[in-house]
Amino acid sequence: FVDHLYAALAQQGILAYKDDETLPRGERIGPTLLKAIQESRIALVVFSENYADSSWCLDELAHIMECVDTKGQIVEPIFYFVDPSDVRKQKGKYGKAFRKHKRENKHKVGSWRKALEKAGNLSGWVIDENSHEAKCTKEIVGTISSRLPTLTTNVNKDLIGIETRLQDLKSKLKMGSGGVRIIGIWGVGGGGKTTLASAAYAEISHRFEAHCLLQNIREESNKHGLEKLQEKFLELILKTKNVVVGSEIEGRS
């Protein structure tokens, strides 16, 4: 499940860190993992039935919940075939794991319980035998995408008057109304058409499953033919490489 979720985040252009190592007995979390946690805006915690068996997972969680208090990090819990109340109150397999931890990690049990209780109280996703995992993954990625800041603050902060024009353009796009919409921007050369289109792209592209920005179409098609533009378009939309279009008609289809 985590592999599919990680791939879906990457496909959406969201930079995610997934740790694939396991913590040897008696060792502490490595500096790379600590750095990744601290530098992340959002932490996705996938609670499975055996999550509490791992002292490393619990150490990670304690550090994540600490970042919530110190850095304002957002935590999104996913309860994967586990009851949130078992996480919150350390019942079931979580209770069994903690009885073992009391003997082996007595000095850490208090902070782990506190972290689990805090995380278990957060609103998240519950995935069980009745869930459609592909649909859940899509919803999770959509939520994460919407909670991340858009690119416009960096792209347009020095462009005078861009915000008013951008809001006007977005109102014409009627986002969320369904169907297909084409917007044409007409004006004299150097009037800011491309700048406005690029600003709109930067702000709303993350809301789509696929997107691309093609510039200088007339010049590029005159130089290299429409096939090259079609190949670039398909590579960006399909998120793949080495697309070969034999003819303009083939690319169109």
Salt bridges, closest charged atoms under 4 A:
ASP3 OD1 - LYS18 NZ 3.25
ASP20 OD1 - LYS18 NZ 2.73
GLU39 OE2 - LYS35 NZ 3.10
GLU49 OE1 - LYS93 NZ 3.50
ASP59 OD2 - LYS108 NZ 3.00
ASP69 OD1 - LYS118 NZ 2.69
GLU76 OE2 - ARG147 NH1 2.77
GLU104 OE1 - ARG25 NH1 3.50
ASP168 OD1 - LYS172 NZ 3.01
GLU203 OE2 - LYS170 NZ 2.20
GLU209 OE2 - LYS138 NZ 2.79
GLU220 OE1 - HIS224 NE2 3.86
GLU231 OE1 - LYS228 NZ 3.58
GLU248 OE2 - ARG252 NH2 2.64
